[in-house]
Amino acid sequence: MDIGYARVSTAKRDLARQLDALAAAGVDNEHIFVDKKSGRRLAAP
């Protein structure tokens, strides 16, 4: 069983290319985790 992870840094970006690559590598959709988040901080700590 293979597990995949696809991530984009903003909600406006598209995961399609990463998901296609994971599918081509044989990763089942049930085992792909996705993340749409920004690493940018709005305020300095």
mmCIF file as Biopython writes it, N, C-alpha, C and O atoms, coordinates in Angstrom:
data_model
#
loop_
_atom_site.group_PDB
_atom_site.id
_atom_site.type_symbol
_atom_site.label_atom_id
_atom_site.label_alt_id
_atom_site.label_comp_id
_atom_site.label_asym_id
_atom_site.label_entity_id
_atom_site.label_seq_id
_atom_site.pdbx_PDB_ins_code
_atom_site.Cartn_x
_atom_site.Cartn_y
_atom_site.Cartn_z
_atom_site.occupancy
_atom_site.B_iso_or_equiv
_atom_site.auth_seq_id
_atom_site.auth_asym_id
_atom_site.pdbx_PDB_model_num
ATOM 1   N N  . MET A ? 1  ? 0.848  -1.179 0.000   1.0 0.0 1  A 1 
ATOM 2   C CA . MET A ? 1  ? 0.000  0.000  0.000   1.0 0.0 1  A 1 
ATOM 3   C C  . MET A ? 1  ? 0.889  1.235  0.000   1.0 0.0 1  A 1 
ATOM 4   O O  . MET A ? 1  ? 1.780  1.370  0.838   1.0 0.0 1  A 1 
ATOM 5   N N  . ASP A ? 2  ? 0.640  2.130  -0.941  1.0 0.0 2  A 1 
ATOM 6   C CA . ASP A ? 2  ? 1.347  3.403  -1.008  1.0 0.0 2  A 1 
ATOM 7   C C  . ASP A ? 2  ? 0.470  4.497  -0.440  1.0 0.0 2  A 1 
ATOM 8   O O  . ASP A ? 2  ? -0.754 4.453  -0.565  1.0 0.0 2  A 1 
ATOM 9   N N  . ILE A ? 3  ? 1.095  5.477  0.182   1.0 0.0 3  A 1 
ATOM 10  C CA . ILE A ? 3  ? 0.391  6.631  0.734   1.0 0.0 3  A 1 
ATOM 11  C C  . ILE A ? 3  ? 0.945  7.872  0.063   1.0 0.0 3  A 1 
ATOM 12  O O  . ILE A ? 3  ? 2.158  8.014  -0.091  1.0 0.0 3  A 1 
ATOM 13  N N  . GLY A ? 4  ? 0.043  8.785  -0.343  1.0 0.0 4  A 1 
ATOM 14  C CA . GLY A ? 4  ? 0.465  10.001 -1.019  1.0 0.0 4  A 1 
ATOM 15  C C  . GLY A ? 4  ? 0.065  11.243 -0.257  1.0 0.0 4  A 1 
ATOM 16  O O  . GLY A ? 4  ? -0.867 11.231 0.547   1.0 0.0 4  A 1 
ATOM 17  N N  . TYR A ? 5  ? 0.796  12.324 -0.527  1.0 0.0 5  A 1 
ATOM 18  C CA . TYR A ? 5  ? 0.523  13.610 0.115   1.0 0.0 5  A 1 
ATOM 19  C C  . TYR A ? 5  ? 0.692  14.694 -0.933  1.0 0.0 5  A 1 
ATOM 20  O O  . TYR A ? 5  ? 1.736  14.782 -1.580  1.0 0.0 5  A 1 
ATOM 21  N N  . ALA A ? 6  ? -0.329 15.518 -1.103  1.0 0.0 6  A 1 
ATOM 22  C CA . ALA A ? 6  ? -0.276 16.628 -2.045  1.0 0.0 6  A 1 
ATOM 23  C C  . ALA A ? 6  ? -0.558 17.912 -1.274  1.0 0.0 6  A 1 
ATOM 24  O O  . ALA A ? 6  ? -1.457 17.954 -0.434  1.0 0.0 6  A 1 
ATOM 25  N N  . ARG A ? 7  ? 0.216  18.965 -1.565  1.0 0.0 7  A 1 
ATOM 26  C CA . ARG A ? 7  ? 0.055  20.210 -0.822  1.0 0.0 7  A 1 
ATOM 27  C C  . ARG A ? 7  ? 0.253  21.393 -1.747  1.0 0.0 7  A 1 
ATOM 28  O O  . ARG A ? 7  ? 1.125  21.396 -2.616  1.0 0.0 7  A 1 
ATOM 29  N N  . VAL A ? 8  ? -0.584 22.401 -1.536  1.0 0.0 8  A 1 
ATOM 30  C CA . VAL A ? 8  ? -0.401 23.692 -2.183  1.0 0.0 8  A 1 
ATOM 31  C C  . VAL A ? 8  ? -0.407 24.757 -1.095  1.0 0.0 8  A 1 
ATOM 32  O O  . VAL A ? 8  ? -0.981 24.561 -0.023  1.0 0.0 8  A 1 
ATOM 33  N N  . SER A ? 9  ? 0.239  25.887 -1.381  1.0 0.0 9  A 1 
ATOM 34  C CA . SER A ? 9  ? 0.416  26.892 -0.342  1.0 0.0 9  A 1 
ATOM 35  C C  . SER A ? 9  ? -0.764 27.844 -0.195  1.0 0.0 9  A 1 
ATOM 36  O O  . SER A ? 9  ? -0.888 28.510 0.832   1.0 0.0 9  A 1 
ATOM 37  N N  . THR A ? 10 ? -1.623 27.921 -1.188  1.0 0.0 10 A 1 
ATOM 38  C CA . THR A ? 10 ? -2.797 28.777 -1.076  1.0 0.0 10 A 1 
ATOM 39  C C  . THR A ? 10 ? -4.017 28.055 -1.625  1.0 0.0 10 A 1 
ATOM 40  O O  . THR A ? 10 ? -3.897 27.139 -2.438  1.0 0.0 10 A 1 
ATOM 41  N N  . ALA A ? 11 ? -5.169 28.469 -1.180  1.0 0.0 11 A 1 
ATOM 42  C CA . ALA A ? 11 ? -6.414 27.846 -1.632  1.0 0.0 11 A 1 
ATOM 43  C C  . ALA A ? 11 ? -6.655 28.082 -3.125  1.0 0.0 11 A 1 
ATOM 44  O O  . ALA A ? 11 ? -7.414 27.345 -3.753  1.0 0.0 11 A 1 
ATOM 45  N N  . LYS A ? 12 ? -6.013 29.107 -3.694  1.0 0.0 12 A 1 
ATOM 46  C CA . LYS A ? 12 ? -6.208 29.424 -5.111  1.0 0.0 12 A 1 
ATOM 47  C C  . LYS A ? 12 ? -5.428 28.492 -6.033  1.0 0.0 12 A 1 
ATOM 48  O O  . LYS A ? 12 ? -5.716 28.430 -7.229  1.0 0.0 12 A 1 
ATOM 49  N N  . ARG A ? 13 ? -4.459 27.777 -5.504  1.0 0.0 13 A 1 
ATOM 50  C CA . ARG A ? 13 ? -3.654 26.860 -6.310  1.0 0.0 13 A 1 
ATOM 51  C C  . ARG A ? 13 ? -4.416 25.568 -6.560  1.0 0.0 13 A 1 
ATOM 52  O O  . ARG A ? 13 ? -5.383 25.260 -5.862  1.0 0.0 13 A 1 
ATOM 53  N N  . ASP A ? 14 ? -3.973 24.813 -7.564  1.0 0.0 14 A 1 
ATOM 54  C CA . ASP A ? 14 ? -4.659 23.588 -7.971  1.0 0.0 14 A 1 
ATOM 55  C C  . ASP A ? 14 ? -3.802 22.360 -7.668  1.0 0.0 14 A 1 
ATOM 56  O O  . ASP A ? 14 ? -2.599 22.350 -7.932  1.0 0.0 14 A 1 
ATOM 57  N N  . LEU A ? 15 ? -4.422 21.344 -7.121  1.0 0.0 15 A 1 
ATOM 58  C CA . LEU A ? 15 ? -3.742 20.094 -6.782  1.0 0.0 15 A 1 
ATOM 59  C C  . LEU A ? 15 ? -3.731 19.085 -7.924  1.0 0.0 15 A 1 
ATOM 60  O O  . LEU A ? 15 ? -3.135 18.017 -7.787  1.0 0.0 15 A 1 
ATOM 61  N N  . ALA A ? 16 ? -4.366 19.393 -9.034  1.0 0.0 16 A 1 
ATOM 62  C CA . ALA A ? 16 ? -4.592 18.412 -10.100 1.0 0.0 16 A 1 
ATOM 63  C C  . ALA A ? 16 ? -3.319 17.727 -10.580 1.0 0.0 16 A 1 
ATOM 64  O O  . ALA A ? 16 ? -3.313 16.505 -10.727 1.0 0.0 16 A 1 
ATOM 65  N N  . ARG A ? 17 ? -2.250 18.463 -10.829 1.0 0.0 17 A 1 
ATOM 66  C CA . ARG A ? 17 ? -1.023 17.846 -11.345 1.0 0.0 17 A 1 
ATOM 67  C C  . ARG A ? 17 ? -0.410 16.888 -10.334 1.0 0.0 17 A 1 
ATOM 68  O O  . ARG A ? 17 ? 0.082  15.819 -10.697 1.0 0.0 17 A 1 
ATOM 69  N N  . GLN A ? 18 ? -0.443 17.275 -9.067  1.0 0.0 18 A 1 
ATOM 70  C CA . GLN A ? 18 ? 0.108  16.403 -8.035  1.0 0.0 18 A 1 
ATOM 71  C C  . GLN A ? 18 ? -0.736 15.140 -7.878  1.0 0.0 18 A 1 
ATOM 72  O O  . GLN A ? 18 ? -0.206 14.038 -7.734  1.0 0.0 18 A 1 
ATOM 73  N N  . LEU A ? 19 ? -2.054 15.318 -7.909  1.0 0.0 19 A 1 
ATOM 74  C CA . LEU A ? 19 ? -2.949 14.162 -7.787  1.0 0.0 19 A 1 
ATOM 75  C C  . LEU A ? 19 ? -2.796 13.224 -8.971  1.0 0.0 19 A 1 
ATOM 76  O O  . LEU A ? 19 ? -2.824 12.004 -8.807  1.0 0.0 19 A 1 
ATOM 77  N N  . ASP A ? 20 ? -2.632 13.788 -10.171 1.0 0.0 20 A 1 
ATOM 78  C CA . ASP A ? 20 ? -2.411 12.961 -11.359 1.0 0.0 20 A 1 
ATOM 79  C C  . ASP A ? 20 ? -1.108 12.171 -11.241 1.0 0.0 20 A 1 
ATOM 80  O O  . ASP A ? 20 ? -1.057 10.998 -11.610 1.0 0.0 20 A 1 
ATOM 81  N N  . ALA A ? 21 ? -0.059 12.811 -10.728 1.0 0.0 21 A 1 
ATOM 82  C CA . ALA A ? 21 ? 1.227  12.133 -10.572 1.0 0.0 21 A 1 
ATOM 83  C C  . ALA A ? 21 ? 1.137  11.007 -9.539  1.0 0.0 21 A 1 
ATOM 84  O O  . ALA A ? 21 ? 1.714  9.937  -9.731  1.0 0.0 21 A 1 
ATOM 85  N N  . LEU A ? 22 ? 0.423  11.246 -8.460  1.0 0.0 22 A 1 
ATOM 86  C CA . LEU A ? 22 ? 0.248  10.205 -7.450  1.0 0.0 22 A 1 
ATOM 87  C C  . LEU A ? 22 ? -0.547 9.028  -8.002  1.0 0.0 22 A 1 
ATOM 88  O O  . LEU A ? 22 ? -0.219 7.872  -7.736  1.0 0.0 22 A 1 
ATOM 89  N N  . ALA A ? 23 ? -1.589 9.324  -8.769  1.0 0.0 23 A 1 
ATOM 90  C CA . ALA A ? 23 ? -2.388 8.256  -9.385  1.0 0.0 23 A 1 
ATOM 91  C C  . ALA A ? 23 ? -1.539 7.457  -10.373 1.0 0.0 23 A 1 
ATOM 92  O O  . ALA A ? 23 ? -1.638 6.232  -10.433 1.0 0.0 23 A 1 
ATOM 93  N N  . ALA A ? 24 ? -0.703 8.160  -11.149 1.0 0.0 24 A 1 
ATOM 94  C CA . ALA A ? 24 ? 0.166  7.474  -12.109 1.0 0.0 24 A 1 
ATOM 95  C C  . ALA A ? 24 ? 1.189  6.592  -11.394 1.0 0.0 24 A 1 
ATOM 96  O O  . ALA A ? 24 ? 1.650  5.594  -11.948 1.0 0.0 24 A 1 
ATOM 97  N N  . ALA A ? 25 ? 1.540  6.964  -10.165 1.0 0.0 25 A 1 
ATOM 98  C CA . ALA A ? 25 ? 2.479  6.166  -9.375  1.0 0.0 25 A 1 
ATOM 99  C C  . ALA A ? 25 ? 1.793  4.989  -8.685  1.0 0.0 25 A 1 
ATOM 100 O O  . ALA A ? 25 ? 2.446  4.181  -8.025  1.0 0.0 25 A 1 
ATOM 101 N N  . GLY A ? 26 ? 0.472  4.899  -8.844  1.0 0.0 26 A 1 
ATOM 102 C CA . GLY A ? 26 ? -0.260 3.771  -8.301  1.0 0.0 26 A 1 
ATOM 103 C C  . GLY A ? 26 ? -0.849 3.979  -6.917  1.0 0.0 26 A 1 
ATOM 104 O O  . GLY A ? 26 ? -1.253 3.020  -6.260  1.0 0.0 26 A 1 
ATOM 105 N N  . VAL A ? 27 ? -0.900 5.234  -6.470  1.0 0.0 27 A 1 
ATOM 106 C CA . VAL A ? 27 ? -1.469 5.514  -5.151  1.0 0.0 27 A 1 
ATOM 107 C C  . VAL A ? 27 ? -2.984 5.602  -5.274  1.0 0.0 27 A 1 
ATOM 108 O O  . VAL A ? 27 ? -3.502 6.360  -6.094  1.0 0.0 27 A 1 
ATOM 109 N N  . ASP A ? 28 ? -3.691 4.831  -4.465  1.0 0.0 28 A 1 
ATOM 110 C CA . ASP A ? 28 ? -5.153 4.804  -4.451  1.0 0.0 28 A 1 
ATOM 111 C C  . ASP A ? 28 ? -5.687 6.101  -3.840  1.0 0.0 28 A 1 
ATOM 112 O O  . ASP A ? 28 ? -5.103 6.619  -2.888  1.0 0.0 28 A 1 
ATOM 113 N N  . ASN A ? 29 ? -6.785 6.628  -4.374  1.0 0.0 29 A 1 
ATOM 114 C CA . ASN A ? 29 ? -7.372 7.883  -3.876  1.0 0.0 29 A 1 
ATOM 115 C C  . ASN A ? 29 ? -7.678 7.845  -2.380  1.0 0.0 29 A 1 
ATOM 116 O O  . ASN A ? 29 ? -7.643 8.881  -1.716  1.0 0.0 29 A 1 
ATOM 117 N N  . GLU A ? 30 ? -7.973 6.678  -1.852  1.0 0.0 30 A 1 
ATOM 118 C CA . GLU A ? 30 ? -8.272 6.554  -0.426  1.0 0.0 30 A 1 
ATOM 119 C C  . GLU A ? 30 ? -7.041 6.786  0.439   1.0 0.0 30 A 1 
ATOM 120 O O  . GLU A ? 30 ? -7.156 7.013  1.643   1.0 0.0 30 A 1 
ATOM 121 N N  . HIS A ? 31 ? -5.863 6.729  -0.175  1.0 0.0 31 A 1 
ATOM 122 C CA . HIS A ? 31 ? -4.622 6.860  0.570   1.0 0.0 31 A 1 
ATOM 123 C C  . HIS A ? 31 ? -3.849 8.130  0.206   1.0 0.0 31 A 1 
ATOM 124 O O  . HIS A ? 31 ? -2.643 8.209  0.436   1.0 0.0 31 A 1 
ATOM 125 N N  . ILE A ? 32 ? -4.536 9.115  -0.359  1.0 0.0 32 A 1 
ATOM 126 C CA . ILE A ? 32 ? -3.921 10.397 -0.681  1.0 0.0 32 A 1 
ATOM 127 C C  . ILE A ? 32 ? -4.450 11.443 0.282   1.0 0.0 32 A 1 
ATOM 128 O O  . ILE A ? 32 ? -5.659 11.625 0.424   1.0 0.0 32 A 1 
ATOM 129 N N  . PHE A ? 33 ? -3.532 12.122 0.937   1.0 0.0 33 A 1 
ATOM 130 C CA . PHE A ? 33 ? -3.887 13.199 1.852   1.0 0.0 33 A 1 
ATOM 131 C C  . PHE A ? 33 ? -3.557 14.519 1.186   1.0 0.0 33 A 1 
ATOM 132 O O  . PHE A ? 33 ? -2.509 14.662 0.557   1.0 0.0 33 A 1 
ATOM 133 N N  . VAL A ? 34 ? -4.458 15.490 1.325   1.0 0.0 34 A 1 
ATOM 134 C CA . VAL A ? 34 ? -4.248 16.794 0.694   1.0 0.0 34 A 1 
ATOM 135 C C  . VAL A ? 34 ? -4.252 17.896 1.745   1.0 0.0 34 A 1 
ATOM 136 O O  . VAL A ? 34 ? -4.876 17.779 2.800   1.0 0.0 34 A 1 
ATOM 137 N N  . ASP A ? 35 ? -3.536 18.972 1.423   1.0 0.0 35 A 1 
ATOM 138 C CA . ASP A ? 35 ? -3.405 20.098 2.334   1.0 0.0 35 A 1 
ATOM 139 C C  . ASP A ? 35 ? -3.379 21.378 1.511   1.0 0.0 35 A 1 
ATOM 140 O O  . ASP A ? 35 ? -2.575 21.515 0.589   1.0 0.0 35 A 1 
ATOM 141 N N  . LYS A ? 36 ? -4.245 22.298 1.839   1.0 0.0 36 A 1 
ATOM 142 C CA . LYS A ? 36 ? -4.270 23.613 1.188   1.0 0.0 36 A 1 
ATOM 143 C C  . LYS A ? 36 ? -4.136 24.663 2.273   1.0 0.0 36 A 1 
ATOM 144 O O  . LYS A ? 36 ? -5.126 25.111 2.852   1.0 0.0 36 A 1 
ATOM 145 N N  . LYS A ? 37 ? -2.894 25.052 2.541   1.0 0.0 37 A 1 
ATOM 146 C CA . LYS A ? 37 ? -2.648 26.041 3.588   1.0 0.0 37 A 1 
ATOM 147 C C  . LYS A ? 37 ? -1.498 26.941 3.197   1.0 0.0 37 A 1 
ATOM 148 O O  . LYS A ? 37 ? -0.698 26.620 2.319   1.0 0.0 37 A 1 
ATOM 149 N N  . SER A ? 38 ? -1.438 28.053 3.855   1.0 0.0 38 A 1 
ATOM 150 C CA . SER A ? 38 ? -0.345 28.984 3.641   1.0 0.0 38 A 1 
ATOM 151 C C  . SER A ? 38 ? 0.607  28.919 4.822   1.0 0.0 38 A 1 
ATOM 152 O O  . SER A ? 38 ? 0.180  28.822 5.973   1.0 0.0 38 A 1 
ATOM 153 N N  . GLY A ? 39 ? 1.888  28.974 4.533   1.0 0.0 39 A 1 
ATOM 154 C CA . GLY A ? 39 ? 2.876  29.008 5.597   1.0 0.0 39 A 1 
ATOM 155 C C  . GLY A ? 39 ? 3.193  30.423 6.023   1.0 0.0 39 A 1 
ATOM 156 O O  . GLY A ? 39 ? 4.018  30.632 6.913   1.0 0.0 39 A 1 
ATOM 157 N N  . ARG A ? 40 ? 2.561  31.381 5.415   1.0 0.0 40 A 1 
ATOM 158 C CA . ARG A ? 40 ? 2.840  32.779 5.693   1.0 0.0 40 A 1 
ATOM 159 C C  . ARG A ? 40 ? 2.200  33.201 7.006   1.0 0.0 40 A 1 
ATOM 160 O O  . ARG A ? 40 ? 1.062  32.833 7.297   1.0 0.0 40 A 1 
ATOM 161 N N  . ARG A ? 41 ? 2.923  33.961 7.785   1.0 0.0 41 A 1 
ATOM 162 C CA . ARG A ? 41 ? 2.392  34.488 9.018   1.0 0.0 41 A 1 
ATOM 163 C C  . ARG A ? 41 ? 1.805  35.877 8.769   1.0 0.0 41 A 1 
ATOM 164 O O  . ARG A ? 41 ? 2.372  36.671 8.018   1.0 0.0 41 A 1 
ATOM 165 N N  . LEU A ? 42 ? 0.683  36.161 9.393   1.0 0.0 42 A 1 
ATOM 166 C CA . LEU A ? 42 ? 0.074  37.478 9.232   1.0 0.0 42 A 1 
ATOM 167 C C  . LEU A ? 42 ? 0.698  38.508 10.153  1.0 0.0 42 A 1 
ATOM 168 O O  . LEU A ? 42 ? 0.701  39.697 9.837   1.0 0.0 42 A 1 
ATOM 169 N N  . ALA A ? 43 ? 1.221  38.075 11.272  1.0 0.0 43 A 1 
ATOM 170 C CA . ALA A ? 43 ? 1.844  38.993 12.215  1.0 0.0 43 A 1 
ATOM 171 C C  . ALA A ? 43 ? 3.112  38.355 12.768  1.0 0.0 43 A 1 
ATOM 172 O O  . ALA A ? 43 ? 3.184  37.137 12.934  1.0 0.0 43 A 1 
ATOM 173 N N  . ALA A ? 44 ? 4.098  39.179 13.049  1.0 0.0 44 A 1 
ATOM 174 C CA . ALA A ? 44 ? 5.347  38.666 13.622  1.0 0.0 44 A 1 
ATOM 175 C C  . ALA A ? 44 ? 5.094  38.222 15.063  1.0 0.0 44 A 1 
ATOM 176 O O  . ALA A ? 44 ? 4.290  38.824 15.774  1.0 0.0 44 A 1 
ATOM 177 N N  . PRO A ? 45 ? 5.789  37.160 15.484  1.0 0.0 45 A 1 
ATOM 178 C CA . PRO A ? 45 ? 5.572  36.655 16.851  1.0 0.0 45 A 1 
ATOM 179 C C  . PRO A ? 45 ? 6.102  37.614 17.915  1.0 0.0 45 A 1 
ATOM 180 O O  . PRO A ? 45 ? 5.994  37.332 19.108  1.0 0.0 45 A 1 
#
